[in-house]
Amino acid sequence: MAARGIGLIMLPEPPALRYVFTIDARIGDIGLAGPGPLGQRQHIPILGGEVSGPALQGCVLSGGSDWALVRTDGASVIDARYTIQATDGTLIYVQSRGLRVSSAGVLEKMRAGQPVDASQVYFRASPQFEAPEGEHGWLNRHLFVARLERTPHGVGLQIFQVD
């Protein structure tokens, strides 16, 4: 393990991140399940989308959902599950858990599909992929992090492999 020194303290070298692809997911109208003990549960249908980048290309199939929870402190816990179909036809299951934190005003703009400055929102996730062995099996053997942003028609995720 590499380390770098600061005075007398040796700090471990952080893992590197490598950009692998982008997911542009289209979403439907947000359904509210009503307030519960943990906050306001939302159902956000995933209608489709595109996958592009140096390591994976394809599309997001319709039929997935994000069961986001808007907590009582205003932060949203993301819990999305959907399928990517790679250009070669391979089906890849995705489960993405994350966190979105912003002011109430920024949240309203995002819900309305209005652009917001990325510095006003903490929007990150940790997607996990399940692919059959073969060309896309590498997705099963790595951890990933994603930077998310609300787009006019959905959510964009820039996916990074943790090396």
ZADO-1210 file (C-alpha; in nm, 4 decimals, padded with zeros to 6 digits):
<atoms>
<atom x="00.0000" y="00.0000" z="00.0000" code="MET" pos="1"/>
<atom x="00.1439" y="00.3339" z="-00.1040" code="ALA" pos="2"/>
<atom x="00.1535" y="00.6123" z="00.1499" code="ALA" pos="3"/>
<atom x="00.2436" y="00.9778" z="00.1474" code="ARG" pos="4"/>
<atom x="00.3764" y="01.1703" z="00.4406" code="GLY" pos="5"/>
<atom x="00.2465" y="01.4875" z="00.5980" code="ILE" pos="6"/>
<atom x="00.4856" y="01.5770" z="00.8749" code="GLY" pos="7"/>
<atom x="00.5136" y="01.2632" z="01.0864" code="LEU" pos="8"/>
<atom x="00.1781" y="01.1175" z="00.9755" code="ILE" pos="9"/>
<atom x="00.1729" y="00.8696" z="00.6875" code="MET" pos="10"/>
<atom x="-00.1568" y="00.8800" z="00.4986" code="LEU" pos="11"/>
<atom x="-00.2677" y="00.5960" z="00.2717" code="PRO" pos="12"/>
<atom x="-00.2892" y="00.6704" z="-00.0996" code="GLU" pos="13"/>
<atom x="-00.6577" y="00.6990" z="-00.2020" code="PRO" pos="14"/>
<atom x="-00.7898" y="00.4637" z="-00.4687" code="PRO" pos="15"/>
<atom x="-00.8004" y="00.5960" z="-00.8233" code="ALA" pos="16"/>
<atom x="-01.1215" y="00.6504" z="-01.0165" code="LEU" pos="17"/>
<atom x="-01.1531" y="00.5722" z="-01.3855" code="ARG" pos="18"/>
<atom x="-01.4446" y="00.7018" z="-01.5953" code="TYR" pos="19"/>
<atom x="-01.6149" y="00.4069" z="-01.7691" code="VAL" pos="20"/>
<atom x="-01.9523" y="00.5247" z="-01.9045" code="PHE" pos="21"/>
<atom x="-02.2509" y="00.7568" z="-01.8705" code="THR" pos="22"/>
<atom x="-02.6129" y="00.6592" z="-01.8175" code="ILE" pos="23"/>
<atom x="-02.8791" y="00.9069" z="-01.9335" code="ASP" pos="24"/>
<atom x="-03.2027" y="00.7739" z="-01.7845" code="ALA" pos="25"/>
<atom x="-03.5463" y="00.9091" z="-01.8726" code="ARG" pos="26"/>
<atom x="-03.7895" y="00.9150" z="-01.5818" code="ILE" pos="27"/>
<atom x="-04.1652" y="00.9510" z="-01.5519" code="GLY" pos="28"/>
<atom x="-04.3800" y="01.1519" z="-01.3171" code="ASP" pos="29"/>
<atom x="-04.2965" y="01.1154" z="-00.9503" code="ILE" pos="30"/>
<atom x="-04.5595" y="00.9279" z="-00.7533" code="GLY" pos="31"/>
<atom x="-04.5861" y="00.9935" z="-00.3818" code="LEU" pos="32"/>
<atom x="-04.6610" y="00.6959" z="-00.1596" code="ALA" pos="33"/>
<atom x="-04.7441" y="00.9189" z="00.1378" code="GLY" pos="34"/>
<atom x="-04.5534" y="01.0053" z="00.4513" code="PRO" pos="35"/>
<atom x="-04.4162" y="00.7180" z="00.6538" code="GLY" pos="36"/>
<atom x="-04.2057" y="00.6729" z="00.9641" code="PRO" pos="37"/>
<atom x="-03.8811" y="00.7431" z="00.7722" code="LEU" pos="38"/>
<atom x="-04.0108" y="01.0259" z="00.5529" code="GLY" pos="39"/>
<atom x="-04.1869" y="01.0633" z="00.2164" code="GLN" pos="40"/>
<atom x="-04.1497" y="00.7615" z="-00.0129" code="ARG" pos="41"/>
<atom x="-04.1477" y="00.8375" z="-00.3862" code="GLN" pos="42"/>
<atom x="-04.1967" y="00.6076" z="-00.6832" code="HIS" pos="43"/>
<atom x="-04.0045" y="00.7316" z="-00.9861" code="ILE" pos="44"/>
<atom x="-04.0546" y="00.5137" z="-01.2950" code="PRO" pos="45"/>
<atom x="-03.7521" y="00.4657" z="-01.5213" code="ILE" pos="46"/>
<atom x="-03.8789" y="00.4853" z="-01.8790" code="LEU" pos="47"/>
<atom x="-03.5614" y="00.4113" z="-02.0740" code="GLY" pos="48"/>
<atom x="-03.2396" y="00.5833" z="-02.1694" code="GLY" pos="49"/>
<atom x="-02.8964" y="00.5587" z="-02.3258" code="GLU" pos="50"/>
<atom x="-02.5612" y="00.4216" z="-02.2076" code="VAL" pos="51"/>
<atom x="-02.2453" y="00.5559" z="-02.3700" code="SER" pos="52"/>
<atom x="-01.8768" y="00.5650" z="-02.2925" code="GLY" pos="53"/>
<atom x="-01.5439" y="00.3950" z="-02.3438" code="PRO" pos="54"/>
<atom x="-01.6319" y="00.0741" z="-02.1563" code="ALA" pos="55"/>
<atom x="-02.0044" y="00.0173" z="-02.2196" code="LEU" pos="56"/>
<atom x="-02.2678" y="00.1200" z="-02.4732" code="GLN" pos="57"/>
<atom x="-02.6338" y="00.0314" z="-02.4889" code="GLY" pos="58"/>
<atom x="-02.9702" y="00.1413" z="-02.3592" code="CYS" pos="59"/>
<atom x="-03.1681" y="00.1502" z="-02.0373" code="VAL" pos="60"/>
<atom x="-03.4810" y="-00.0626" z="-02.0687" code="LEU" pos="61"/>
<atom x="-03.8163" y="00.0707" z="-01.9520" code="SER" pos="62"/>
<atom x="-03.9702" y="-00.0876" z="-01.6451" code="GLY" pos="63"/>
<atom x="-03.7215" y="00.0049" z="-01.3747" code="GLY" pos="64"/>
<atom x="-03.7939" y="00.2242" z="-01.0740" code="SER" pos="65"/>
<atom x="-03.6333" y="00.4431" z="-00.8144" code="ASP" pos="66"/>
<atom x="-03.8012" y="00.4135" z="-00.4754" code="TRP" pos="67"/>
<atom x="-03.6472" y="00.7298" z="-00.3344" code="ALA" pos="68"/>
<atom x="-03.7053" y="00.8256" z="00.0267" code="LEU" pos="69"/>
<atom x="-03.7180" y="01.1958" z="00.1104" code="VAL" pos="70"/>
<atom x="-03.6106" y="01.1883" z="00.4734" code="ARG" pos="71"/>
<atom x="-03.7453" y="01.4201" z="00.7391" code="THR" pos="72"/>
<atom x="-03.4222" y="01.6244" z="00.7138" code="ASP" pos="73"/>
<atom x="-03.4889" y="01.6878" z="00.3418" code="GLY" pos="74"/>
<atom x="-03.2173" y="01.4589" z="00.2030" code="ALA" pos="75"/>
<atom x="-03.3215" y="01.1897" z="-00.0455" code="SER" pos="76"/>
<atom x="-03.1989" y="00.8303" z="-00.0286" code="VAL" pos="77"/>
<atom x="-03.1871" y="00.6815" z="-00.3789" code="ILE" pos="78"/>
<atom x="-03.2792" y="00.3150" z="-00.4375" code="ASP" pos="79"/>
<atom x="-03.2994" y="00.2533" z="-00.8137" code="ALA" pos="80"/>
<atom x="-03.3220" y="-00.0829" z="-00.9872" code="ARG" pos="81"/>
<atom x="-03.3275" y="-00.1244" z="-01.3638" code="TYR" pos="82"/>
<atom x="-03.1802" y="-00.3098" z="-01.6615" code="THR" pos="83"/>
<atom x="-02.9214" y="-00.2049" z="-01.9180" code="ILE" pos="84"/>
<atom x="-02.9159" y="-00.3819" z="-02.2523" code="GLN" pos="85"/>
<atom x="-02.5670" y="-00.3635" z="-02.4008" code="ALA" pos="86"/>
<atom x="-02.5329" y="-00.3159" z="-02.7772" code="THR" pos="87"/>
<atom x="-02.4526" y="-00.6884" z="-02.8105" code="ASP" pos="88"/>
<atom x="-02.7888" y="-00.7745" z="-02.6464" code="GLY" pos="89"/>
<atom x="-02.6489" y="-00.8652" z="-02.3028" code="THR" pos="90"/>
<atom x="-02.8857" y="-00.7778" z="-02.0163" code="LEU" pos="91"/>
<atom x="-02.7172" y="-00.6180" z="-01.7140" code="ILE" pos="92"/>
<atom x="-02.9004" y="-00.5702" z="-01.3845" code="TYR" pos="93"/>
<atom x="-02.8301" y="-00.2440" z="-01.2003" code="VAL" pos="94"/>
<atom x="-02.8996" y="-00.1563" z="-00.8375" code="GLN" pos="95"/>
<atom x="-02.7959" y="00.1944" z="-00.7441" code="SER" pos="96"/>
<atom x="-02.8124" y="00.3359" z="-00.3935" code="ARG" pos="97"/>
<atom x="-02.7230" y="00.6953" z="-00.3312" code="GLY" pos="98"/>
<atom x="-02.7834" y="01.0268" z="-00.1629" code="LEU" pos="99"/>
<atom x="-02.9113" y="01.3642" z="-00.2797" code="ARG" pos="100"/>
<atom x="-02.8767" y="01.6628" z="-00.0480" code="VAL" pos="101"/>
<atom x="-02.9818" y="02.0185" z="-00.1340" code="SER" pos="102"/>
<atom x="-03.1916" y="02.3053" z="-00.0099" code="SER" pos="103"/>
<atom x="-03.5704" y="02.2835" z="-00.0411" code="ALA" pos="104"/>
<atom x="-03.5630" y="02.5474" z="-00.3158" code="GLY" pos="105"/>
<atom x="-03.3114" y="02.3541" z="-00.5235" code="VAL" pos="106"/>
<atom x="-03.5164" y="02.0360" z="-00.4771" code="LEU" pos="107"/>
<atom x="-03.8275" y="02.2110" z="-00.6152" code="GLU" pos="108"/>
<atom x="-03.6321" y="02.3301" z="-00.9199" code="LYS" pos="109"/>
<atom x="-03.5016" y="01.9773" z="-00.9796" code="MET" pos="110"/>
<atom x="-03.8527" y="01.8295" z="-00.9525" code="ARG" pos="111"/>
<atom x="-03.9717" y="02.0849" z="-01.2068" code="ALA" pos="112"/>
<atom x="-03.6948" y="01.9812" z="-01.4462" code="GLY" pos="113"/>
<atom x="-03.5237" y="02.3192" z="-01.4194" code="GLN" pos="114"/>
<atom x="-03.1443" y="02.3387" z="-01.4357" code="PRO" pos="115"/>
<atom x="-02.9559" y="02.3829" z="-01.1088" code="VAL" pos="116"/>
<atom x="-02.5908" y="02.4545" z="-01.0469" code="ASP" pos="117"/>
<atom x="-02.4084" y="02.1297" z="-00.9572" code="ALA" pos="118"/>
<atom x="-02.2416" y="02.3068" z="-00.6637" code="SER" pos="119"/>
<atom x="-02.5855" y="02.3416" z="-00.5000" code="GLN" pos="120"/>
<atom x="-02.6512" y="01.9673" z="-00.4881" code="VAL" pos="121"/>
<atom x="-02.4674" y="01.6696" z="-00.3414" code="TYR" pos="122"/>
<atom x="-02.5926" y="01.3889" z="-00.5678" code="PHE" pos="123"/>
<atom x="-02.3861" y="01.0674" z="-00.5590" code="ARG" pos="124"/>
<atom x="-02.4517" y="00.6953" z="-00.5818" code="ALA" pos="125"/>
<atom x="-02.2842" y="00.3573" z="-00.5638" code="SER" pos="126"/>
<atom x="-02.4202" y="00.1421" z="-00.8474" code="PRO" pos="127"/>
<atom x="-02.3731" y="-00.2341" z="-00.8481" code="GLN" pos="128"/>
<atom x="-02.3928" y="-00.4336" z="-01.1685" code="PHE" pos="129"/>
<atom x="-02.4778" y="-00.7974" z="-01.2308" code="GLU" pos="130"/>
<atom x="-02.3757" y="-00.9224" z="-01.5743" code="ALA" pos="131"/>
<atom x="-02.3306" y="-01.2681" z="-01.7212" code="PRO" pos="132"/>
<atom x="-01.9727" y="-01.3872" z="-01.7534" code="GLU" pos="133"/>
<atom x="-01.8098" y="-01.2960" z="-02.0807" code="GLY" pos="134"/>
<atom x="-01.7499" y="-00.9547" z="-02.2333" code="GLU" pos="135"/>
<atom x="-01.9316" y="-00.7690" z="-01.9528" code="HIS" pos="136"/>
<atom x="-01.8210" y="-00.9872" z="-01.6596" code="GLY" pos="137"/>
<atom x="-01.5766" y="-00.7158" z="-01.5455" code="TRP" pos="138"/>
<atom x="-01.8802" y="-00.5285" z="-01.4062" code="LEU" pos="139"/>
<atom x="-01.9188" y="-00.8063" z="-01.1450" code="ASN" pos="140"/>
<atom x="-01.5629" y="-00.7695" z="-01.0173" code="ARG" pos="141"/>
<atom x="-01.5317" y="-00.3973" z="-00.9451" code="HIS" pos="142"/>
<atom x="-01.6825" y="-00.1284" z="-00.7265" code="LEU" pos="143"/>
<atom x="-01.8257" y="00.1849" z="-00.8849" code="PHE" pos="144"/>
<atom x="-01.9265" y="00.5347" z="-00.7798" code="VAL" pos="145"/>
<atom x="-02.1415" y="00.7780" z="-00.9734" code="ALA" pos="146"/>
<atom x="-02.1883" y="01.1513" z="-00.9926" code="ARG" pos="147"/>
<atom x="-02.5523" y="01.2281" z="-01.0712" code="LEU" pos="148"/>
<atom x="-02.7314" y="01.5296" z="-01.2103" code="GLU" pos="149"/>
<atom x="-03.0945" y="01.6044" z="-01.2825" code="ARG" pos="150"/>
<atom x="-03.1561" y="01.6589" z="-01.6526" code="THR" pos="151"/>
<atom x="-03.4685" y="01.8011" z="-01.8217" code="PRO" pos="152"/>
<atom x="-03.5995" y="01.4478" z="-01.8926" code="HIS" pos="153"/>
<atom x="-03.4424" y="01.2433" z="-01.6171" code="GLY" pos="154"/>
<atom x="-03.1124" y="01.1760" z="-01.4457" code="VAL" pos="155"/>
<atom x="-02.7581" y="01.1555" z="-01.5810" code="GLY" pos="156"/>
<atom x="-02.5028" y="00.9332" z="-01.4087" code="LEU" pos="157"/>
<atom x="-02.1319" y="00.9509" z="-01.4799" code="GLN" pos="158"/>
<atom x="-01.9985" y="00.6103" z="-01.3727" code="ILE" pos="159"/>
<atom x="-01.6432" y="00.5690" z="-01.2353" code="PHE" pos="160"/>
<atom x="-01.4676" y="00.2415" z="-01.1585" code="GLN" pos="161"/>
<atom x="-01.2782" y="00.2344" z="-00.8291" code="VAL" pos="162"/>
<atom x="-00.9282" y="00.1003" z="-00.9045" code="ASP" pos="163"/>
</atoms>
